[in-house]
Structures are given as C-alpha cells and as structure tokens.
Amino acid sequence: MASVQVPTSLSSFPEELLARILADCVTPPQLLPVRPPWYTQPIFFPCPSLLARSAPHTSTRAPLSPLLVSRQFLRIGTPIYYQTLYLPTATHAARVLETLIAQPVIAGAVRRVVLGCVSLEGARVLRACERIEDVDICMDVYEANPRGDAAEDQDAQALCDALDRIDLKHLTIRRIPDAYLTLTRPKYLLERITKVVPRWFNLESVHFAFKISSTPATRPLAEALSHAPKLRSLKAQLPEIWNELFLTISTNPILEQVALYVEGADGILHTTMYMMGARKHAHLSELIKIGT
C-alpha cells in the first residue's frame, strides 16, 4: 500500500490552502476603527520596492509580516491584502493610486473600497479598479462652500462619475456628524446615487450607517431601491422617529430582511417611536424581525 506523503514545511502546502491561511492573516476587519480627526500619519500600503519598510504599529490594516516570509507568500498574499482598500483621507488615496499605477495587476485584486472622505483621489482609485463590488462612502462637507452650487464640487462629481462605472453589489453610506442632509454635498451624492441605482443590476445589499431621515434627497433613493432587481438586504441604524423610507424599500418583492441596530448597543428597543410605527405594517415588521 502506497504511503501518503505529508508536507514537511508550510511552503510545501497546496497553494489553495496557503491562500486560505494567509487570508486570515492579512485581511483587515470588516469594520475598521475610526481615526481621530487630528491623526495625520499615513497608513502604509506595500509595494515591492518598499517591502523592506515595516508597517507602523498603529496601522488599522492587518500586519504585513506574513508577506515578508518568502517570495511565495508575497505572490499569494499580495492580491488578498489588496482586496480591501481603506482610504480615510485623500492623502491615503493618492499613495495607493501610485501603487496601482505602478502595478496594474494589483488593481485587479481590489473588491472593496472604504472611503473616509469624498475626494478626487478616491474617485481615481475607483476608476483604476475595474472589479470593485463593495463601496463604503463617508459623506462629508464641501468646505469651500457648504451650501453652494454642486457644480463647484469637483470631488463629489468625480466620485459619482466613478460610481456610474461600477457594477456594484454592496453599498454602505455613512456621514460625518456635521454632514447634514440639507447641505450641498450630501444632497448631491444621494441624488447621483439615486440615478445610478437602476443601473446597478447586481446590487444585493445597502447599509445606511447613520440615522437616515425622510428628506427630498432620501425619498427618491428609497423609491429607486424598492425596484432594485436583486436587493436582498437592507441594514440601517434605527431612526429616532417614524418615517416611511424603509416602508417604501420594503415593497421590493426581492427584499429578504431589514436589519436595524443602535450604534454601541447589542439590540434595539421595540418600544421606540420608530418600532411602534413599524408594527403597523405587517410586511415591514416581518422583515425587521428576520433581519434584526
């Protein structure tokens, strides 16, 4: 009976197994910690010419050390490392863009991009990566003229133009505390996203990572999502008071769940004003019960 040869070292393992192991080591967490506004130290993103440098210990990214073990680990692990790009500032986006331009093969590995701000550099990263499926956008304020003409906001225009080119599956929308939905940039972003939703034929999930309210910018978005042909999951922070946005989205016959949560809490109170209103609508209430 022939004996089974057992791998004697990690490098002799099948590459499919090594890829699974490295994925656990170099993939960042789904929810990355938010840096304080005064923090300016750039996060290190590797490229072969700079791999001799070590990542700062405060990096929100996963450790780079597994990629430094061998050429084999570097070859297998680099595409996994770049599956998620976390770009909290325009400076980070510019640095990553340099790497993507220098090594276009890395751009093909990117699947998820987390944008901590709206910037022209972030838009260029989106345009450089043709296989993005998941985008996390944090709406901020157009500081030059918060209530001015959206035609002046080239950063927001460039970002929305880039989103028009993506076949998106997962969308997360956040906002900084002072990015009120009555201001120019948030309104413009939501209006442009509303227009592109019908072209996102594969959109499966949407996450509103803030307490979204009913406004002239959000109501058309809810209507557009109610017709998204593959939308299965809606996740959102629990609103303070009742509004019909989620009720509108719940009319989508494909929708399977509505997951509501309170930031920093383990569950939600079913006695809140919003939940008392939701209970009056059987289908929406059932979707919340399934998802929450």
MARGUTOR-561356 format. One line per field, with one value per residue (C-alpha): z, x, y; residue in three letters; residue number from 1. Coordinates in Angstrom, 3 decimals, padded with zeros to 6 digits. Each point is the difference from the previous one (the first is absolute). Example, Ala and Ser with C-alpha at 12.3 -4.5 7.8 and 13.67 -1.06 7.14 Angstrom:
<sites>
pz 007.800	-000.660 $
px 012.300	001.370 $
py -004.500	003.440 $
residu Ala	Ser $
num 1	2 $
</sites>
This chain:
<sites>
pz 000.000	-001.081	002.817	000.039	-000.102	002.717	-000.627	002.085	-000.094	-000.400	-003.399	-001.303	000.759	-002.992	-001.033	000.375	003.682	000.421	-001.497	002.603	002.799	-001.253	-000.451	003.761	000.612	-002.415	-000.515	001.997	002.247	-001.618	002.275	000.381	002.942	-000.685	000.385	001.973	-002.237	001.212	-001.138	-003.145	-000.137	-003.300	000.017	-001.754	-003.115	-001.352	-003.374	-000.822	-000.068	003.570	001.635	002.027	002.062	002.829	000.573	002.869	003.077	-000.019	-003.466	-000.323	-002.660	000.636	000.617	-002.961	001.566	-001.700	-003.394	000.986	000.734	-003.561	-003.640	-000.112	002.893	-001.609	-003.326	001.583	002.737	-001.838	-002.003	003.207	001.856	-002.649	-000.145	002.404	-000.240	002.983	-001.038	002.887	-001.669	-003.447	000.881	000.574	-003.278	-001.879	001.424	-000.899	-003.480	-000.558	000.818	-002.270	-002.908	000.540	000.248	-001.876	000.914	003.599	-001.179	-001.260	003.526	001.613	000.901	002.817	000.512	003.206	-000.556	003.119	-001.979	-003.395	-002.150	-003.565	000.981	001.374	-003.237	-001.985	002.094	-000.825	-003.700	000.126	001.470	-002.432	002.207	003.039	001.465	003.359	000.685	003.410	-000.280	002.829	-000.955	001.236	-000.539	-002.999	002.064	-002.736	-000.070	002.053	-001.358	-003.391	-003.524	-000.457	-003.360	001.928	001.902	-002.335	002.601	000.388	-003.756	-000.664	002.646	-001.405	-003.550	001.204	001.709	-003.304	-001.475	002.729	000.006	003.739	002.242	003.448	000.960	003.391	000.582	003.084	000.947	002.333	002.835	-001.678	-003.503	000.216	-002.844	-000.711	-001.014	-003.613	-000.090	001.809	-002.066	-003.223	000.880	000.886	-003.142	-002.224	001.758	-000.556	-003.731	-000.241	002.130	-003.005	-001.809	002.910	-001.164	002.511	003.088	002.865	003.203	001.221	003.384	001.336	002.804	001.477	001.114	-003.377	-000.103	-002.602	-002.143	-003.631	-000.715	001.791	-001.145	-003.690	001.100	001.968	-003.043	-002.216	002.462	000.064	-003.660	000.239	-001.592	002.335	003.242	002.789	003.083	001.525	003.105	001.835	003.309	001.771	-000.720	002.922	-001.315	-002.562	-003.683	-003.073	-001.674	001.048	-000.612	-003.600	-000.458	001.556	-002.978	-001.992	-000.426	000.000	003.389	002.621	003.140	001.632	002.695	002.419	002.744	002.550	-000.132	003.028	001.237	-000.253	-001.043	-000.663	002.156	-001.533	001.911	-001.936	-002.094	-003.201	000.977	001.178	-003.461	-001.780	001.817	-001.854	-003.270	000.023	-002.833	001.216	003.555	-001.177	-001.952	003.095	002.132	-002.457	-000.328	003.502 $
px 000.000	001.496	000.805	-001.480	002.661	-000.568	001.191	003.094	-000.156	-002.611	001.394	-000.708	-003.736	-002.384	-000.253	-003.786	000.456	002.728	-002.341	-002.650	002.550	001.412	-003.507	-000.549	003.307	-000.071	-003.708	-001.068	-003.089	-003.335	-000.446	003.211	000.567	-000.597	003.052	-000.299	-000.120	003.396	001.759	002.065	002.527	-000.568	-000.855	002.605	-001.006	002.628	001.581	003.046	002.385	-000.993	-000.456	003.174	-001.922	-002.157	-003.547	-000.534	-001.353	-003.052	-001.105	-003.653	001.009	000.882	003.712	002.342	002.381	-001.532	000.818	003.660	000.465	000.884	-000.521	-002.729	-001.879	000.424	-001.370	-002.988	-000.740	000.306	-003.261	-001.795	001.449	-001.293	-003.522	-001.024	001.337	-000.566	000.421	-000.844	001.480	000.859	003.686	-000.499	-001.892	002.804	002.625	-002.001	-000.639	003.766	000.305	-002.924	001.506	003.406	-001.486	-003.318	-000.290	-000.753	-002.983	-001.583	000.054	-001.993	-003.588	-000.862	000.856	-000.699	000.046	000.346	-000.608	-001.139	003.017	001.234	002.775	-002.518	-001.976	003.145	000.596	-003.540	000.609	003.314	-001.611	-002.381	-001.146	-001.327	-003.157	-000.294	000.312	-000.236	-000.424	000.189	-001.771	001.749	-000.404	001.112	002.027	000.509	-003.734	-002.159	-003.280	001.257	-000.464	000.760	001.571	002.986	000.559	002.378	000.867	-003.618	-000.569	003.059	-001.031	-003.517	001.326	002.208	-002.960	-001.880	002.610	-000.164	-002.220	-000.573	-001.250	000.309	-000.354	000.597	-000.734	001.265	000.273	002.114	-001.985	-000.282	-000.795	-003.702	-002.180	-001.070	003.538	001.133	002.446	-002.132	-003.050	001.978	001.491	-003.385	-001.605	002.731	-000.142	-003.767	000.556	002.534	-001.907	-002.096	003.260	001.381	-001.730	001.933	-000.481	-000.646	000.357	-000.168	001.166	-000.945	002.548	-001.788	-003.506	-001.485	-003.027	-002.608	001.208	-000.423	003.340	-000.721	-003.584	000.936	002.867	-002.429	-002.264	002.918	001.034	-003.557	000.528	003.574	-000.293	002.419	-000.190	-000.243	001.268	-000.479	001.961	-000.339	000.260	-003.342	-001.625	-001.194	-003.532	-002.203	000.521	-001.051	003.390	000.440	-003.696	000.510	003.069	-001.847	-002.374	002.869	-001.186	003.614	000.890	000.561	000.952	000.287	002.693	-000.318	002.507	000.958	003.648	001.891	-002.882	-000.641	-003.643	-002.856	-002.915	-003.297	-001.761	001.641	-002.151	001.353	-000.692	-003.502	-000.649	001.575	-002.277	-002.960	001.404	000.039	002.493	002.541	-000.352	000.649	003.116	001.326	-000.705	001.984	002.937	000.386 $
py 000.000	003.322	002.396	003.503	002.694	002.592	003.597	000.656	003.798	002.719	000.994	-003.508	000.273	000.292	003.649	-000.050	-000.860	002.624	002.583	-000.868	000.281	003.310	001.404	-000.327	001.790	002.938	000.765	003.078	-000.111	000.835	003.004	001.988	002.354	003.678	002.210	003.240	003.108	001.219	-003.189	000.621	-002.852	-001.852	-003.683	-002.112	-001.901	-002.372	-000.177	-002.141	002.951	000.912	-003.382	000.499	002.545	-001.258	001.163	002.444	-001.739	002.294	-001.126	-000.954	-002.514	-003.609	-000.732	-000.191	-002.498	-003.080	001.542	000.274	-003.711	-001.020	000.865	-002.640	001.610	003.428	-001.251	-001.748	002.525	003.330	-000.344	-001.027	002.976	002.383	-001.424	002.764	003.540	002.255	003.648	002.347	003.107	001.323	-000.462	-003.715	-000.283	001.789	-002.361	-003.093	001.387	000.227	-003.702	-000.933	001.939	-001.570	-003.502	-000.270	-003.697	001.060	002.060	-003.198	-001.442	002.823	-000.913	002.426	003.666	001.938	003.762	002.122	003.184	001.226	000.823	000.085	-002.418	-002.495	000.253	-000.762	-003.122	-001.184	000.596	-001.870	-003.145	-001.671	-002.889	001.874	-001.508	001.785	003.742	001.675	003.785	002.527	003.228	003.116	003.736	002.035	002.446	002.595	000.716	-002.395	001.396	001.078	-001.276	-003.716	000.855	001.375	-003.268	-001.821	-002.652	-001.110	000.100	-002.137	-002.551	-000.301	-000.313	-002.869	-001.700	000.169	-002.347	-002.676	-003.078	000.215	-002.816	001.581	003.665	001.628	003.684	001.806	003.667	002.080	001.659	003.412	-001.294	000.771	-001.216	003.586	000.966	000.045	-002.896	-002.617	000.976	-000.226	-003.394	-001.487	001.413	-001.437	-003.376	-000.022	000.419	-002.840	-002.562	-001.163	-000.827	-002.024	-003.174	-002.149	002.165	-002.470	002.007	003.594	001.260	003.442	000.387	003.016	000.908	000.798	002.275	000.809	002.925	001.076	-001.735	-003.296	-000.662	-000.494	-002.272	-002.170	-000.200	-001.035	-002.723	-001.340	-000.997	-001.343	-003.479	-001.852	001.979	-002.585	001.788	003.440	000.991	003.305	001.753	000.158	003.402	002.104	000.510	-001.662	000.767	-001.972	-000.472	-003.629	-000.637	001.138	-002.200	-002.966	-000.056	-001.534	-003.627	-001.290	001.518	-002.718	001.926	003.409	000.070	002.917	000.769	002.605	001.045	-001.257	-002.193	-003.730	000.286	002.391	001.091	-001.004	002.756	002.842	002.323	-001.502	-003.612	000.899	001.434	-002.975	-002.454	001.501	-001.393	-003.782	-000.619	002.551	-001.284	-003.561	001.062	001.772	-003.066	-002.181	002.380	001.410 $
residu Met	Ala	Ser	Val	Gln	Val	Pro	Thr	Ser	Leu	Ser	Ser	Phe	Pro	Glu	Glu	Leu	Leu	Ala	Arg	Ile	Leu	Ala	Asp	Cys	Val	Thr	Pro	Pro	Gln	Leu	Leu	Pro	Val	Arg	Pro	Pro	Trp	Tyr	Thr	Gln	Pro	Ile	Phe	Phe	Pro	Cys	Pro	Ser	Leu	Leu	Ala	Arg	Ser	Ala	Pro	His	Thr	Ser	Thr	Arg	Ala	Pro	Leu	Ser	Pro	Leu	Leu	Val	Ser	Arg	Gln	Phe	Leu	Arg	Ile	Gly	Thr	Pro	Ile	Tyr	Tyr	Gln	Thr	Leu	Tyr	Leu	Pro	Thr	Ala	Thr	His	Ala	Ala	Arg	Val	Leu	Glu	Thr	Leu	Ile	Ala	Gln	Pro	Val	Ile	Ala	Gly	Ala	Val	Arg	Arg	Val	Val	Leu	Gly	Cys	Val	Ser	Leu	Glu	Gly	Ala	Arg	Val	Leu	Arg	Ala	Cys	Glu	Arg	Ile	Glu	Asp	Val	Asp	Ile	Cys	Met	Asp	Val	Tyr	Glu	Ala	Asn	Pro	Arg	Gly	Asp	Ala	Ala	Glu	Asp	Gln	Asp	Ala	Gln	Ala	Leu	Cys	Asp	Ala	Leu	Asp	Arg	Ile	Asp	Leu	Lys	His	Leu	Thr	Ile	Arg	Arg	Ile	Pro	Asp	Ala	Tyr	Leu	Thr	Leu	Thr	Arg	Pro	Lys	Tyr	Leu	Leu	Glu	Arg	Ile	Thr	Lys	Val	Val	Pro	Arg	Trp	Phe	Asn	Leu	Glu	Ser	Val	His	Phe	Ala	Phe	Lys	Ile	Ser	Ser	Thr	Pro	Ala	Thr	Arg	Pro	Leu	Ala	Glu	Ala	Leu	Ser	His	Ala	Pro	Lys	Leu	Arg	Ser	Leu	Lys	Ala	Gln	Leu	Pro	Glu	Ile	Trp	Asn	Glu	Leu	Phe	Leu	Thr	Ile	Ser	Thr	Asn	Pro	Ile	Leu	Glu	Gln	Val	Ala	Leu	Tyr	Val	Glu	Gly	Ala	Asp	Gly	Ile	Leu	His	Thr	Thr	Met	Tyr	Met	Met	Gly	Ala	Arg	Lys	His	Ala	His	Leu	Ser	Glu	Leu	Ile	Lys	Ile	Gly	Thr $
num 1	2	3	4	5	6	7	8	9	10	11	12	13	14	15	16	17	18	19	20	21	22	23	24	25	26	27	28	29	30	31	32	33	34	35	36	37	38	39	40	41	42	43	44	45	46	47	48	49	50	51	52	53	54	55	56	57	58	59	60	61	62	63	64	65	66	67	68	69	70	71	72	73	74	75	76	77	78	79	80	81	82	83	84	85	86	87	88	89	90	91	92	93	94	95	96	97	98	99	100	101	102	103	104	105	106	107	108	109	110	111	112	113	114	115	116	117	118	119	120	121	122	123	124	125	126	127	128	129	130	131	132	133	134	135	136	137	138	139	140	141	142	143	144	145	146	147	148	149	150	151	152	153	154	155	156	157	158	159	160	161	162	163	164	165	166	167	168	169	170	171	172	173	174	175	176	177	178	179	180	181	182	183	184	185	186	187	188	189	190	191	192	193	194	195	196	197	198	199	200	201	202	203	204	205	206	207	208	209	210	211	212	213	214	215	216	217	218	219	220	221	222	223	224	225	226	227	228	229	230	231	232	233	234	235	236	237	238	239	240	241	242	243	244	245	246	247	248	249	250	251	252	253	254	255	256	257	258	259	260	261	262	263	264	265	266	267	268	269	270	271	272	273	274	275	276	277	278	279	280	281	282	283	284	285	286	287	288	289	290	291	292 $
</sites>
